């Protein structure tokens, strides 16, 4: 994104249009049983042998970073998504991207195991003089839309928490850019699993993307 913004500063004429004009980043709690079984659960029965002592090591090895190009099924989403970042690409500055955070509150709409959070982005092509909202084209990588080659990203927490419809997940996400490796990020998630306004479990985890 930084290279796009630098190109805007250098080449976009006054009154010109930036496409895409806007971008949004979304987050949703989700189940990821297949991914969890593939990397963690199978250690409990390796051809009749119990290697469950390896599960914590396997979790660190497999889930310390986000899983890219994860095919998140809409039926695996446990709530409605929230927007954690909204950008006007015609005015946002590179300095605005160095660090950002957003609080969230999800109301669980589907009971099930919560393994973590799914994330994706949308970009829209608007801003043309006289262009109406109906004429604006949006490219969405949401699991509720036709798949693109970007898919979604999956952030798996260190514990699986079973949630019920009506529960709330309250917390925040914080993102930092690496000072030298500019495409690399650190992402911190903190979440309280609430039922009847009481926290049953609090989990925090920092993900490295890529260093």
Secondary structure, 3 states (H helix, E strand, C coil): CHHHHHHHHHHCCCCCCCCCCEEEEEEEEECCHHHHHHHCHHHHCECCECCHHHHHHHHHHHHCCCEEEECCCHHHECCCCEEEEEEECCCCCHHHHCEEEEEEEEECCCCEEEEEEEEEEEEEECCCCCCCHHHCEEEECCCCCCCCCCCEEEEEEEEEEEECCCCEEEEEEEEEECCCCCCCEEEEEEEEEEECCEEEEEEEEEEEECC
